[in-house]
Amino acid sequence: MGDKKWSQLWLDYEAKKGAAKNAEEDKLKIDFEGFDPENRVIKSAVKELNKAFADTDKKIVISFVRNDEIKKEGYSACGVIGGSDNRKVDADTTELVVSSADENGALYGAFHIIRSMLMGEDLDNLCAIKTPSNPLRMMDHWDNMDGSIERGYSGRSFFYENDDIVINERTVDYARFMASIGINGVVINNVNVKWAASDLITTRFFDKVKELSDIFGDYGIKLYLSLNFASPIEIGGLSICDPLDKEVIEWWKNKIKEVYEHLPELGGFLVKADSEGRPGPFTYGRTQADGANMLGDIIAPYGGIIIWRCFVYNCTQDWRDTKTDRARAGYDYFKGLDGEYHDNVILQIKNGPMDFQIREPISPLIGGLTRTNQMLEVQIAQEYTGHQIDLCYLIPMFKEILEFKTYCAEENDTVADVVSGRTMGNSLAGMAAVINTGNDYNWTGNDLAAANLYGFGRLAYDTDLDSEEIAREWVKLTFNLEKELEDKLVDMLLNSREIYEKYTSPLGIGWMVTPGDHYGPSVDGYEYSRWGTYHRADHLGLGVDRTDKGTGYAQQYYPENAQMYNDPRTCPENLLLFFHHIPYTWKLKSGQSLIQYIYDVHFEGYSKAQELLESWKSFEGKVPERTYNCVMHRFELQVNNAHEWCDQVNSYFYRKSGIPDEKNRPIY
């Protein structure tokens, strides 16, 4: 492994245990009861255990036992001493039992044992019983076949190069990493399907897609493809892609049949339609349900599913129009069709109504739909949260999202309840993340950004885990640090989201980013654009009125939340400017005026960013030099970014309001 051109992330057995050149092969013994040792997923579990325990000092006996009482993809992983089995074992032998109802559960149980070993836990006393919180736990790649990645900040694609598919050892390692955190589905191409990617459902690429599918299948992962809704036109030679047109339907029937003849294990398709220039049902006066159901009905006989994104809005908004509200669009377009989507169609809903900002309210569609399969979409690629340059550990945000009460039911009404399927009893449900990987040596550009990659998978599998627990796991697995430095790095991760929010766009206002690449400040960058991302600042105040007297967005929630958001006195202050246009002189609960808060929080965020850089200096010589230098460079860039945000935002609002900083700090 040492000569590889990419890191082993949290599965770096050599770094944690030392190279195993003369290990005794009989130190690890694996038994099976009810599982076929030749099963592809079981073989992967065994292979991983052999790697992890190659240089063990003790004899290890691991038994895989089928137990049909355990929930699908769940497991128990217990040491004989720590578990319920009181068999006598030799003092120099550790005996472990992995029980599960299926092969995926067995694989996850194996990885639990490996994770526990790498973290230095006592395997003899191990006893873990886990069942997945979400049926679907997916990573969405925005990779293009030319090798570029839309909103990618970690190099280029490791799936594609020069309009072709790349398959090598890195592909296998990627599958290993995903399985180790419980991911069971991967979409391998950009939702904005363009160029050669439209041909992924043709004979041009079937063989290589099948090879990818097989590699994923070895690790219990289903491969999915993003689908071009206009394929009947672009690759079929038809003049339209109307979902109710008989010729179009017949074309799709033939195409899906051909796809499944070549790719029998394909999980299904992810579709982005009628959004940001993408064609869709609206083009022909049809509904979103018309488009999704047409594809769903055709793919159903093959066991496939259609994941239909709800990111649909009018992207040609006139900035002069203060009633049209992009935030309303998802609910307006999809709520009225609740119950009309067929059983193998899932609506994939972004966590907020806008677009992956550092803070947004929860989309009212989540829980607003009560008769429709739905899953949560988040972004771990840091498009608006620092480009994997600025440190921004996103798991605390995801926990807040999952714990939000929707009031859609008397009980089991949180987002976590809804997207897991618990609330409505649906089995097609779960979580998906826009992934943050690329072909950089460390996979995520900034080594510390891998905490988001690891954290999403762990949280999707077990939403009861807390942010600190996940951060500490990742730190322990990735670095060999003394306790003081481990604590310091965990604290840096846990505080990073709040720091980023402070020096960028707090109180829920969002945006103010440089148009195009979305890194760095440009307060008016989108203020007069077509994209509907306005802050509406004037000389008296700022914020968007989304109350019943404004755009009416707040009324899309159930009454408890609608009333809370509608009144600036009860609206959570961290979302105040998302829902209300507030005077600069408005007094916050802290006693600060709004304008003074803007000044104070931006200076504080900049100062905290400097502290992050200073804290990282203590890791020199304690982490690999490559890692130290990479992260240090990014902290230097982050401090510069925070400085610009601080000065530009403060200067902008000083010039707008004419109200000076009470503390007489430099504002330009």
C-alpha positions, 0 to 999 in steps of 0.5 A, spaced: 500 500 500 505 504 501 507 506 494 500 508 492 498 514 489 492 515 494 491 515 501 487 510 505 483 515 509 480 511 515 482 504 513 490 505 513 492 499 516 499 500 515 499 506 518 495 504 524 499 497 525 505 497 522 507 493 515 505 486 516 511 482 512 512 476 516 505 475 519 503 468 521 497 466 516 494 462 521 493 467 526 486 469 523 481 464 523 474 465 520 468 460 520 461 461 517 454 458 519 449 460 514 453 464 510 456 462 503 464 463 504 464 464 496 459 469 496 462 476 493 460 480 499 462 475 504 469 474 500 470 482 501 468 482 508 474 476 509 479 480 505 478 486 509 479 482 515 485 479 513 488 486 511 486 489 518 489 483 522 495 481 518 500 483 524 495 481 530 499 479 536 493 474 538 489 469 535 483 471 532 477 467 531 471 470 527 464 467 526 459 469 521 452 467 523 446 468 519 440 470 524 434 472 520 431 476 526 436 482 525 433 487 521 436 488 514 443 490 513 443 490 521 448 486 525 451 484 532 458 484 533 460 481 539 466 478 543 465 472 546 467 475 553 463 481 552 457 478 548 452 473 551 456 467 549 460 465 555 464 459 552 471 459 554 476 461 550 484 461 550 487 467 554 491 468 547 485 468 543 480 473 541 473 470 539 468 474 535 461 473 533 458 477 527 450 475 526 446 478 521 440 477 516 444 478 510 451 479 507 451 487 507 450 486 515 455 481 515 460 486 511 458 492 516 459 488 522 466 486 519 468 493 519 465 495 526 470 490 528 476 493 524 474 500 526 474 498 534 480 495 533 483 501 529 481 505 535 484 501 540 478 498 543 478 491 547 475 486 542 474 481 547 469 485 551 466 488 544 458 488 544 455 492 538 448 491 536 446 496 530 440 496 525 441 502 519 437 508 520 435 509 513 434 504 508 438 508 502 444 511 504 447 514 498 453 518 495 451 522 489 457 524 484 457 530 480 463 527 475 463 529 468 466 524 463 471 529 461 474 528 468 471 535 470 467 535 477 461 540 477 463 543 484 469 539 485 474 541 490 479 535 490 482 534 483 479 531 477 474 525 477 477 518 478 471 515 475 472 518 468 478 521 463 477 524 456 470 521 455 471 514 458 471 510 464 477 509 468 477 502 472 483 501 477 485 499 484 483 506 486 476 504 484 476 498 489 479 502 494 473 507 493 468 502 494 471 499 500 471 506 503 464 507 502 462 500 505 466 501 511 461 507 513 455 504 511 453 506 504 449 502 499 448 506 493 452 510 489 450 515 483 456 515 478 455 521 474 453 528 474 445 530 475 447 535 469 447 529 464 451 532 458 456 530 453 458 523 453 454 522 459 448 521 455 451 515 452 452 511 459 445 507 457 448 505 450 453 500 448 458 505 448 459 504 455 455 498 458 461 493 459 465 498 463 459 500 467 458 493 468 465 492 471 464 498 475 457 495 478 460 488 479 466 492 483 461 496 487 456 489 488 462 486 491 461 491 497 454 491 497 453 497 493 448 498 488 450 503 482 445 508 479 446 513 473 444 520 473 439 520 467 438 525 461 430 526 461 432 528 454 435 522 451 429 520 446 432 526 443 439 526 444 441 519 443 434 516 440 433 521 434 426 523 436 423 530 436 420 530 443 421 527 450 414 528 452 413 523 458 406 522 455 407 521 448 406 514 446 413 514 441 417 516 447 414 511 452 416 506 447 423 508 446 424 508 453 421 501 454 426 499 449 432 503 452 430 500 459 430 493 457 436 494 453 440 497 459 437 491 464 440 486 459 447 489 460 446 492 467 442 487 471 444 489 478 443 497 476 439 500 482 436 505 478 436 512 475 437 519 478 433 525 474 434 532 474 428 535 470 426 542 469 431 545 473 437 550 471 436 549 463 434 542 464 429 539 460 423 536 463 415 535 463 414 542 464 416 543 457 410 539 454 405 542 460 406 535 464 407 535 471 413 532 475 409 526 477 407 525 469 415 524 468 417 520 474 411 515 473 413 514 466 420 512 468 418 508 474 413 504 471 417 502 465 423 500 470 419 497 475 419 490 472 426 490 473 426 492 480 429 499 479 427 505 482 427 512 480 430 518 484 426 524 482 430 531 485 425 536 487 430 542 485 425 545 481 424 553 480 424 558 476 431 560 474 429 567 470 426 571 476 426 578 475 429 581 481 424 587 481 419 582 483 418 581 491 413 576 491 416 571 487 420 567 491 425 561 489 424 558 496 417 557 495 418 553 488 419 546 491 413 546 495 409 549 490 411 544 485 410 538 488 405 538 494 399 538 490 401 532 487 402 528 494 400 521 493 400 521 485 407 518 485 408 511 484 411 506 489 418 505 486 419 513 485 422 517 491 423 524 491 429 527 493 429 533 497 434 538 499 435 540 506 433 547 505 429 550 500 434 554 496 441 551 495 446 548 500 447 555 504 451 555 511 444 555 514 437 555 511 430 553 514 428 545 513 425 544 506 417 544 508 416 539 503 420 534 508 414 532 512 409 536 508 409 530 503 405 525 507 403 520 501 410 520 497 416 516 498 422 522 500 429 522 501 434 527 504 439 530 500 445 534 503 452 536 500 458 535 503 462 538 497 463 545 500 460 549 494 457 554 499 461 552 505 468 554 503 470 549 497 474 544 502 479 550 503 476 553 509 474 548 515 467 547 515 465 540 519 458 539 517 455 534 521 453 538 526 448 542 521 446 535 519 444 533 526 440 539 526 436 538 520 435 531 522 432 533 529 428 538 526 420 537 528 416 538 522 409 537 526 407 532 520 404 527 525 403 526 533 409 522 534 415 520 529 415 527 526 422 529 526 426 529 519 430 523 521 423 520 522 420 522 515 426 520 511 428 514 514 421 511 513 418 511 520 413 516 519 409 513 513 412 506 513 415 507 507 421 502 505 424 507 499 427 512 504 433 515 506 439 520 505 443 522 499 450 526 499 453 530 494 460 527 495 466 531 496 471 526 493 476 527 487 483 524 484 487 528 489 492 524 493 488 525 500 481 524 496 478 530 499 483 536 497 483 538 504 485 532 509 480 535 514 474 535 509 474 527 509 471 528 516 465 530 512 465 524 507 466 519 513 461 523 517 455 523 512 456 515 511 456 514 519 450 518 520 446 516 514 447 509 517 446 511 525 442 517 526 443 517 533 450 518 533 452 525 535 457 530 532 462 529 537 462 522 537 463 521 529 469 527 529 472 523 535 472 516 531 474 519 524 480 523 528 482 516 532 482 512 525 486 517 521 491 520 526 495 517 531 495 523 536 496 524 543 489 525 547 491 533 548 491 533 540 486 529 539 481 533 543 484 539 540 482 537 533 475 534 535 474 541 538 477 545 531 472 540 527 466 542 532 467 549 532 468 550 525 461 551 522 460 556 527 466 560 525 465 559 518 458 562 519 460 568 523 465 571 518 460 569 512 453 570 512 450 569 519 442 570 521 440 566 515 441 571 510 446 566 505 449 567 499 453 574 498 458 569 494 462 571 488 458 569 482 460 563 478 465 559 483 461 561 490 467 562 494 469 569 497 465 575 498 461 579 493 455 582 497 451 584 491 454 579 487 447 576 486 442 581 488 440 583 481 441 577 478 435 572 475 437 566 480 432 569 486 438 569 491 436 576 494 438 580 501 434 586 499 438 590 503 437 598 503 439 604 508 434 602 513 435 594 514 436 588 510 433 581 509 427 578 505 420 578 508 417 571 507 411 572 512 404 572 510 405 579 509 411 578 504 412 572 499 408 567 504 413 562 504 413 561 512 406 559 511 408 552 507 410 549 514 405 546 519 402 551 523 406 550 529 412 552 525 409 557 520 407 561 526 414 561 529 417 563 523 412 568 521 413 573 527 420 576 528 420 575 535 419 568 535 423 566 529 430 563 531 435 569 530 439 564 526 434 564 521 431 572 522 434 575 516 431 569 512 424 570 514 424 578 515 426 584 513 429 587 519 431 594 521 439 595 522 437 598 529 433 592 531 435 589 538 437 582 538 436 578 544 443 579 546 442 587 546 446 588 540 443 592 534 442 588 528 448 592 525 452 592 531 451 584 531 454 584 523 460 588 525 461 584 531 460 577 528 464 578 522 470 581 526 469 575 531 469 570 525 475 572 522 479 572 529 477 565 530 479 563 523 486 566 525 485 561 532 484 555 527 491 556 523 495 557 530 492 551 533 494 547 527 501 549 528 501 545 534 500 539 529 507 539 526 511 533 526 505 529 529 501 528 523 504 526 516 508 532 513 504 532 507 498 532 511 500 538 515 503 542 509 496 541 505 492 543 511 496 549 513 496 552 506 488 551 506 488 555 513 492 560 510 487 561 505 482 561 510 484 566 514 485 571 507 478 569 506 475 570 512 479 577 512 476 579 506 469 577 508 469 581 514 472 587 511 467 587 505 461 585 509 462 590 514 464 596 509 458 594 505 453 595 511 456 601 514 456 604 507 448 602 507 446 604 514 451 610 515 451 607 523 458 606 525 461 601 529 461 602 537 468 599 538 471 604 533 474 598 529 477 599 522 471 599 517 472 601 510 
